[in-house]
Amino acid sequence: MADTVAESAQAPAAVRHVEETMGTVFSLDVRGGDPAAVRAALDEAVAGLHRVDEVFSTYREDSQIARLRRGELTLAECDPEVAEVLDLAAEAERLSDGWFSTSYQGRLDPTGIVKGWAVERAARRLSAVPGVCGVSVNGGGDVQLLGAPGAQRPWRVGVSDPLRPGGLAAVISASGVDELSVATSGTAERGAHILDPRTGHSAVTDLVAVTVVGPRLTWADCWATAAFAMGSREGLAWLESLPDVEALLITAGDEVRCTGGLAARLG
């Protein structure tokens, strides 16, 4: 979760909100800007998150995704965001050589990309408010950071240690960048929920967690899922090949593997 930054008289005003939707908890933290304008933008961002749940949930029989995969709607009849997300998912599948997939048991399931995309979209909506200098949106542990909470004070995100409950495996700093996201896939919180798209069964790998750091959460979330399914050796090599991406991989044997540039983001 995002590190709490100490307030001071000179610090930009902080407006925070916590919301439950999409089966998880979202924490939104906005620094700077007129509080009334920020509150209005927060209301819009939260409404947008609930709308995403209504449209994309695979658990709601009346969602557009559920109706689309039953053939009750065409893609053209869905909200434009559905085509946008499916296009992004197709690109993620291509770039991961099929390790990221929107198919589950032969049915359309864009769950693996929707939350990251929704969090990033909410963060960008909030950052557009005049005077806002920093935004942090955390959706179930996956975080999009924009700007900074104050002068010379970067956003920081603690990465949970999957083998030591309550401990941290690392702290990621957004120092020196205007955009940073942190996404983790693993078995610690939800068990063996990540599928190997090549078998259709739970991914059997030596990993317990993969944390990906990059500018955009839409992609970081996808890459963490794909790399976890690949396993530590192939996953690390593939992540090293992606531009502007760093990662931390933890194996069941408590071995930590990192991309070459991750050290620059620690702190």
N, C-alpha and C positions, 0 to 999 in steps of 0.2 A: 504494500500500500504506500501511497505517497507520504513522505516524511513531513511532519508538521513543522513549519518554519516559524521561529519566534517572531512575535509582532513587536513593533516599536512605533513611536509617535510619527516617524517619517515613513513608515511602511504603507504601501497602498492598501486601501480598504479591502477586506476579505468578505466575500459573500459565499456561503456554502449551502449545499442541499444534499440530502440523501433520499434516494427513491428505490423502491422495490418494483421490478418488472423483469420480464424475460427470464424468470426463474432465478434471478440473482439480485445483488444490491449494487446500485450505482451511486458513487460519491462524486459530486461536482464542486469544484473550488475555483472561484474567479477572483482575481486580484485587479484592483483599479476600476475605473469607470464610475459613472453615477450609479449608486446603489439601486435606485428605482428602475433605471434602464437595465441593469444587470438582472434584477429580479424578474422583470418582464421577459428577458431573453432566457432565463432559467426556466420559466414556465413553458416557453415555446420548446426549449430543448427537451424537457421532461415529457411534454406532450408528444414530441417526435419519437422518443424512446418507446412510449406506450403504443404509438401507431406502428412502429416497427414490429412489435410483438403481435399486434393484431394482423398484420400483413404476412409475416414470415413464420409465425409459430407452426411447428409441425405437430403440436399437441392440440391445437384448436381445429375442430372440424370445419369451422367457417372461415379460416384464414385463406388468403389468396393462394398461398403456396399449397395448402391442402386441396383446395378446389382445382388449382392448376394441374396437380399431379393426378387428380381423379378425372381430368378431362372436362371439368365443368366450366372452366375458363380457358381462354387462349391467352398467350403472353401479351398480346396487344390490348386485351381487356383488363389487364392488371395495372396497378399503379406503375408509373414509369420507373420507380425505384427497383421494382422486381427485375426488369431487364438490365438495369445498371448493375445490380448485385450479381446476377447470373453471368454477365459479361466479365466482371472482375473475377469471378470464380473460375470461369473458363481460362482466363489468362493465368491464374494461379496454378491450375491443373497443367497447363502447357509448360510453364516455367519449372514446375517440380517434377516433370516427366511422369505425371499421373499419381504421384504420392499424395497430393492434395486432391480430394474429390468431393463433388456435391451429390454423389449417389450413395444411398444406403439401402442394401437389400434390393437393389434394382429400382429404387424410387428416388425421386428428386428430394434432396435434403441439403439446403445451403447453410445449415447451422454453423458449420465451421468458419464461415466468413462473416455472417450477419452481425455478430456482437461487436467484433473489431471495427467493422465499417460503421456501425451505429454510434459507437463511442467516439470515433474520429469525427464523424459528421457533427455530433453534438458539440464537441470541443471547438470545431471551426465556427460553428454558429455563435458560440459565446465569445470567441476571440474577435469577432467582427464588431462587437459593441464598442463605440467610440470611448477611448480612454482606458480600455482594458489592456493591461500589460502582461498578464499571465493567466493561463487556464490549465487546470488539471481535471481530467475526467477518468475515473476509475470504474470499470465495469467488471465486477467479479475478479479483481486482481490484475486485469489487463488495463494498461494506462496509456492515455495520450496526453502529452505535455506540449504546451505551446507558450512561447515567451518565457517570462520568469516571474516569480512572486515578488521580486523587489530588486533594487540595484545591488549588484554583486552577490546575489543570493539565488543560486539555481534551484530548480526543482530536484528532488532526490527521491528515489524509489527503492524500497527494500525488497529484495527477492527472498522469499521464504525458503528455508532449507527443508526439502521433502523428507529427509531422513532424521531430522531433529526438530520435532514440533515446537514452535515458538521461537526458533532460532532463525538467523538470516544466513543465506549462502553468499550474498553480496549486496552492496548498495550501489545503485546506478545513479550517476549524476548527469544532469542535462547542461552542465556548464559549457558555455561557448557555442551552443546551438539554439536555434529558435524553435525547432521541432524535434521531439523525441518520443518514442513509444517503447513500451516494455510489455511483452506478452509471454506467458508461460503455458506450456502444455505438459501434462504429466498425469501420474496415477495417484498422487497423494490425496487430492481432494475428492475426486469422483471415481476412483478405481479405474479399471481397464475399460475406458470408454472410447479410446482412440482406435479406429479401425485401420487395418492394412487393406487399402483399396484393391490390392491384387488378389487377396484371398476372400475378402468380405467378412473376415473374422477379426477379433481383437488383435492389435499389433503385438507381436512377440518380439521384444527387443531387450537390450541390456540396459535401457535407460529408465529412470524414474522421473526425470524432468528435463525439459529444454526451455530455456529463456532466450528470447530473441529481442535484440535492441535495434531499432531503426527509426527513420523519420516518421513513417506512417503505420498506424496500428492495423489498418486494413490488411496490409501485407505481413507485418510482423506476426499477427495471429495465425495467418495461413502457414507461414514458414515454420513456426514452432510446431504446429500439428504435423506438417509433412516431415520435418526432420526427426520428430519423435518416432514416427512410423518407420523411418529408414534405419534407425539404430545409430549408435554413437559414431562409428567409423565413417559410414557413408553420409550420415547426416552432417557431421562436422565438415567433411570435405565439400559437400554441396553448399553449406552456409558460407564457407570461406569464399566460394565463387560468386556470391551475390554482392552487388555494389551497395555500399552504405549500410551493411548489415554486420552486426557482431552478435555473439551468442555465448551462452554458458550451458554446458551439458553435464548432467550428473547421472552417473550409472548406479545400478543397484548395489554395486560393490563399493560405493562411496568414492568413486574416482571422478574428479572434476576435469572436464576438458573445455577449453575456450578457444575462440577464434583469435587470430593474432592481434587484432586491434582492440580487444575488449578492455585491456588495462587502461586505455585512455578514457574510458567511460566510468571507471570505478571511482567511488568517493562519496 
